[in-house]
Amino acid sequence: MTRTSEAGPSGLLDRAVLARVGHLPLMARRPMVGSVAGKHRSPHRGSSVEFAEYRDYMPGDDLRRLDWRAYGRSDRFFIKEFEADTNLRLILVVDASGSMKYAGQQGTGPTSKYRFAAGMAAVLTQIALRQGDAAGLRIAAEDDAVEIPPRRKPSHLRVIVEALDRASPAGPTRLTETLHEAADRVQRRALFCIFSDFFVQPDALSDAFQHLRFRNHDVAAFHLFDRDEIDFGFRKPTRFVDPEGGGSVLADPSVIASRYLAALARYRSAIESMVVAADLDYREVFLDDDPAEILSNFLVGRAGKRTRA
């Protein structure tokens, strides 16, 4: 697929991808709390068109919300309550550790994990801003961490995209620290979209996701892989370098393949258990996947999975 990027300093915002998914809404699975009217459910009752429940009339209630038919049947006054609509805060978290530089064997992949993730984050930012929601960004990096508060103005797109473009993945991951910090600092409910290869111990990652869940945030995780990592398609002696500063080892792939694949299976099993426990919207993403298809499936899937929690 040929990708056409928006003119400007970054080239991250792919117009072809946006044309295919930009008409789809970005919805929260959990009720949100916002400052302006929007399209997302709030935990507070309001006057939108979606009926929520009846409650007993209390002095001072708006008489226009009395249900006279219910009064005729029961001789009691009932107030009709509806779901309140509100706006959403989208918090994008992009891992910029050294492993996110990976782009296939000898850099032969179509793009690095980081650029792939940043491109999807840019498209989601545009979708959120177009529908009147606020978008913010956190880049998890050892030395160059970025924190951009959520804003609703259209010009905020350029701020976020330029920050994504400037970041250069390097060093150990700070993903779990970034998630804990965000859980403490983002006071109102938000949708967190996290892009990472999750080179983190599953227990530590689970703690961070449970922290976000405790704060009533809606969490989506995009787990980035290259096919090399799943298939281990190396055929000749190779020097494997830890891009996060852990050294390197020269090995014959035929000798270590079975142990590597067994360790990978244990890791993926632990991630699967964590996803269920933390109620994540979790998606495995490969660098040779179509980003428009990934985002389309994500957006369409969320539209039908809204909960009251």
C-alpha positions as CSV (number, residue, x, y, z in Angstrom):
1,M,0.0,0.0,0.0
2,T,1.3,3.4,-0.9
3,R,1.1,5.9,2.0
4,T,0.6,9.6,1.4
5,S,1.6,11.8,4.3
6,E,0.3,15.2,5.1
7,A,2.6,18.0,4.0
8,G,4.5,19.6,6.9
9,P,7.4,19.0,9.2
10,S,6.5,15.5,10.3
11,G,5.0,13.3,7.6
12,L,3.4,11.3,10.4
13,L,-0.2,12.1,9.7
14,D,-1.1,9.8,6.8
15,R,-3.8,11.3,4.6
16,A,-4.6,8.0,3.0
17,V,-5.2,6.3,6.4
18,L,-7.2,9.3,7.6
19,A,-9.4,9.2,4.5
20,R,-10.3,5.6,5.3
21,V,-11.0,5.9,9.0
22,G,-11.6,9.6,9.7
23,H,-15.4,9.3,9.4
24,L,-15.5,6.7,12.2
25,P,-16.2,8.0,15.7
26,L,-13.8,7.5,18.6
27,M,-16.0,6.2,21.5
28,A,-15.3,5.5,25.1
29,R,-16.3,2.2,26.6
30,R,-16.7,3.8,30.0
31,P,-18.7,6.9,31.0
32,M,-16.7,10.0,30.7
33,V,-16.8,13.3,32.7
34,G,-16.3,16.4,30.5
35,S,-16.7,20.1,30.5
36,V,-18.8,20.5,27.4
37,A,-21.5,18.6,25.6
38,G,-20.3,15.8,23.5
39,K,-21.1,12.3,22.2
40,H,-19.8,10.2,25.1
41,R,-21.8,8.9,28.1
42,S,-21.3,10.6,31.4
43,P,-21.7,9.0,34.9
44,H,-24.0,11.9,35.6
45,R,-27.6,12.1,34.6
46,G,-28.7,14.7,32.0
47,S,-31.2,15.2,29.3
48,S,-29.9,13.4,26.2
49,V,-32.2,11.2,24.2
50,E,-31.1,7.9,25.8
51,F,-33.4,6.9,28.7
52,A,-31.6,5.8,31.8
53,E,-34.1,5.1,34.6
54,Y,-37.0,6.4,36.7
55,R,-36.6,7.9,40.2
56,D,-39.0,9.4,42.7
57,Y,-39.9,13.0,42.3
58,M,-38.2,15.3,44.8
59,P,-39.3,18.9,45.6
60,G,-37.4,21.3,43.3
61,D,-37.2,18.8,40.3
62,D,-38.0,20.1,36.9
63,L,-41.7,19.4,36.4
64,R,-41.1,19.0,32.6
65,R,-39.4,15.8,33.4
66,L,-42.3,14.2,35.2
67,D,-43.7,11.1,33.5
68,W,-47.5,11.7,33.6
69,R,-48.2,8.2,32.1
70,A,-46.4,6.6,35.0
71,Y,-48.4,8.9,37.4
72,G,-51.6,7.7,35.8
73,R,-50.7,4.1,36.3
74,S,-49.3,4.3,39.8
75,D,-50.6,7.6,41.3
76,R,-47.0,8.4,42.1
77,F,-44.7,11.1,40.7
78,F,-41.7,9.8,38.8
79,I,-38.9,11.7,37.1
80,K,-37.3,10.4,33.9
81,E,-33.6,10.4,33.9
82,F,-31.4,10.2,30.7
83,E,-27.8,9.5,30.1
84,A,-25.8,12.8,29.9
85,D,-23.5,13.3,27.0
86,T,-20.1,14.7,27.5
87,N,-16.7,15.1,25.8
88,L,-13.8,12.7,25.9
89,R,-10.2,13.2,26.9
90,L,-7.9,11.1,24.8
91,I,-4.5,10.5,26.4
92,L,-2.0,9.0,23.9
93,V,1.0,7.2,25.5
94,V,3.8,6.3,23.1
95,D,6.8,4.2,24.2
96,A,10.1,5.8,23.1
97,S,12.5,3.2,24.5
98,G,15.4,1.8,22.5
99,S,13.5,-1.3,21.4
100,M,11.0,0.8,19.6
101,K,13.7,1.6,17.0
102,Y,13.4,-1.9,15.6
103,A,12.4,-2.2,12.0
104,G,13.1,-5.8,11.0
105,Q,16.3,-7.6,10.4
106,Q,19.0,-5.1,9.5
107,G,16.4,-2.4,9.3
108,T,14.7,-3.9,6.3
109,G,11.1,-3.4,7.6
110,P,8.8,-0.8,6.2
111,T,9.1,1.4,9.2
112,S,10.2,1.3,12.9
113,K,7.9,0.3,15.7
114,Y,8.1,3.9,17.0
115,R,7.2,5.5,13.6
116,F,4.4,3.0,13.1
117,A,3.0,3.8,16.6
118,A,3.4,7.6,16.2
119,G,1.5,7.5,12.9
120,M,-1.5,5.7,14.4
121,A,-1.4,8.1,17.4
122,A,-1.4,11.1,15.0
123,V,-4.5,9.8,13.2
124,L,-6.4,9.2,16.5
125,T,-5.5,12.7,17.6
126,Q,-7.0,14.1,14.4
127,I,-10.2,12.0,14.8
128,A,-10.6,13.1,18.5
129,L,-10.2,16.8,17.7
130,R,-12.5,16.7,14.7
131,Q,-15.3,15.4,16.9
132,G,-14.8,18.1,19.5
133,D,-12.9,16.0,22.1
134,A,-9.6,16.8,23.8
135,A,-6.3,15.1,23.0
136,G,-3.1,15.0,25.0
137,L,0.2,13.1,24.7
138,R,2.8,11.4,26.9
139,I,6.0,10.0,25.4
140,A,7.7,7.5,27.7
141,A,11.4,8.1,27.4
142,E,14.4,8.0,29.7
143,D,15.8,11.4,29.0
144,D,13.3,13.1,26.8
145,A,9.9,12.4,28.4
146,V,7.1,14.5,26.9
147,E,3.8,15.6,28.6
148,I,1.3,17.6,26.6
149,P,-2.0,18.2,28.4
150,P,-5.2,17.5,26.5
151,R,-6.7,20.4,24.6
152,R,-9.7,20.6,22.2
153,K,-8.5,23.3,19.8
154,P,-7.7,22.2,16.2
155,S,-4.2,23.7,16.3
156,H,-3.3,21.2,19.1
157,L,-2.9,18.6,16.4
158,R,0.3,20.2,15.2
159,V,1.6,20.4,18.7
160,I,1.1,16.7,19.2
161,V,2.3,15.6,15.8
162,E,5.5,17.7,16.0
163,A,6.3,16.3,19.5
164,L,5.9,12.8,18.1
165,D,8.1,13.6,15.2
166,R,10.9,15.1,17.4
167,A,11.2,12.1,19.7
168,S,14.0,9.6,19.1
169,P,13.6,6.2,20.8
170,A,16.6,5.3,22.9
171,G,17.5,3.8,26.3
172,P,15.6,1.7,28.8
173,T,11.8,1.9,28.9
174,R,10.0,4.2,31.3
175,L,6.6,3.0,30.3
176,T,5.4,1.7,33.7
177,E,6.6,4.9,35.5
178,T,4.9,7.0,32.9
179,L,1.6,5.1,33.3
180,H,1.7,5.4,37.1
181,E,2.4,9.1,36.9
182,A,-0.4,9.6,34.4
183,A,-2.9,7.7,36.6
184,D,-2.0,10.0,39.5
185,R,-2.1,13.3,37.5
186,V,-5.0,12.8,35.1
187,Q,-7.9,13.5,37.5
188,R,-10.9,13.2,35.2
189,R,-11.8,10.0,33.5
190,A,-10.0,9.6,30.1
191,L,-9.4,7.2,27.3
192,F,-5.7,6.0,27.4
193,C,-4.4,4.7,24.1
194,I,-1.0,3.1,24.8
195,F,1.5,2.1,22.0
196,S,4.4,0.0,23.0
197,D,6.2,-3.3,22.4
198,F,5.8,-3.8,26.2
199,F,9.3,-5.0,26.9
200,V,8.4,-4.9,30.6
201,Q,7.9,-7.6,33.2
202,P,4.2,-8.5,33.1
203,D,3.8,-8.1,36.8
204,A,5.0,-4.5,36.7
205,L,2.9,-3.8,33.7
206,S,-0.2,-5.3,35.4
207,D,0.3,-3.0,38.4
208,A,0.4,0.0,36.1
209,F,-2.8,-1.0,34.2
210,Q,-4.6,-1.8,37.4
211,H,-3.7,1.7,38.7
212,L,-5.3,3.2,35.6
213,R,-8.4,1.0,36.0
214,F,-8.6,2.0,39.7
215,R,-8.8,5.6,38.5
216,N,-11.8,4.7,36.2
217,H,-9.9,5.3,33.0
218,D,-10.7,3.4,29.8
219,V,-7.5,1.8,28.5
220,A,-6.6,0.5,25.1
221,A,-3.2,-1.1,24.5
222,F,-1.6,-1.6,21.0
223,H,1.1,-4.2,21.4
224,L,3.7,-3.8,18.6
225,F,5.6,-6.8,17.1
226,D,7.8,-7.4,14.2
227,R,7.3,-10.8,12.5
228,D,10.9,-11.6,13.4
229,E,10.0,-11.6,17.1
230,I,7.1,-14.1,16.6
231,D,8.6,-16.4,13.9
232,F,12.3,-16.0,14.9
233,G,13.2,-16.3,11.2
234,F,16.9,-15.9,11.6
235,R,19.0,-18.4,9.6
236,K,22.6,-17.7,10.3
237,P,24.7,-16.7,13.3
238,T,23.5,-13.4,14.5
239,R,24.6,-10.8,17.0
240,F,21.5,-10.0,19.1
241,V,21.8,-6.5,20.7
242,D,19.7,-5.3,23.6
243,P,18.6,-1.8,22.3
244,E,17.8,-0.7,25.9
245,G,21.4,-1.0,27.1
246,G,21.7,-4.7,28.2
247,G,24.7,-5.7,26.0
248,S,24.7,-8.2,23.1
249,V,25.3,-11.9,22.4
250,L,26.4,-13.8,19.3
251,A,24.4,-16.9,18.8
252,D,23.4,-19.6,16.4
253,P,19.6,-19.2,15.9
254,S,19.2,-23.0,15.4
255,V,20.5,-23.5,18.9
256,I,18.5,-21.0,20.8
257,A,15.2,-20.9,18.8
258,S,13.3,-23.5,20.8
259,R,14.2,-21.8,24.1
260,Y,13.3,-18.4,22.7
261,L,10.0,-19.5,21.4
262,A,9.1,-21.2,24.7
263,A,10.0,-18.0,26.6
264,L,7.9,-16.0,24.1
265,A,4.9,-18.3,24.7
266,R,5.1,-17.8,28.4
267,Y,5.3,-14.1,28.0
268,R,2.3,-13.9,25.7
269,S,0.3,-16.1,28.1
270,A,1.2,-13.8,31.0
271,I,0.1,-10.8,28.9
272,E,-3.2,-12.5,28.1
273,S,-3.9,-13.1,31.8
274,M,-3.1,-9.4,32.5
275,V,-5.4,-8.2,29.8
276,V,-8.3,-10.1,31.2
277,A,-7.6,-9.0,34.8
278,A,-7.3,-5.3,33.8
279,D,-10.2,-5.3,31.4
280,L,-8.0,-3.9,28.6
281,D,-9.0,-3.2,25.0
282,Y,-5.9,-5.1,23.8
283,R,-4.7,-5.5,20.2
284,E,-1.5,-7.1,18.8
285,V,-0.1,-5.1,15.9
286,F,2.5,-6.1,13.4
287,L,4.7,-3.7,11.4
288,D,3.5,-5.2,8.1
289,D,-0.2,-4.7,9.0
290,D,-2.3,-2.1,7.4
291,P,-2.6,0.8,9.9
292,A,-6.0,1.8,8.4
293,E,-7.4,-1.7,9.0
294,I,-6.0,-1.7,12.6
295,L,-7.6,1.6,13.4
296,S,-10.9,0.8,11.6
297,N,-11.2,-2.4,13.6
298,F,-10.4,-0.6,16.8
299,L,-12.9,2.2,16.2
300,V,-15.8,0.0,15.0
301,G,-15.2,-2.5,17.8
302,R,-15.4,0.2,20.5
303,A,-18.7,1.7,19.2
304,G,-20.6,-1.4,20.3
305,K,-18.9,-2.1,23.6
306,R,-19.9,0.7,26.0
307,T,-20.3,-0.1,29.7
308,R,-21.7,1.7,32.7
309,A,-18.8,1.0,35.0
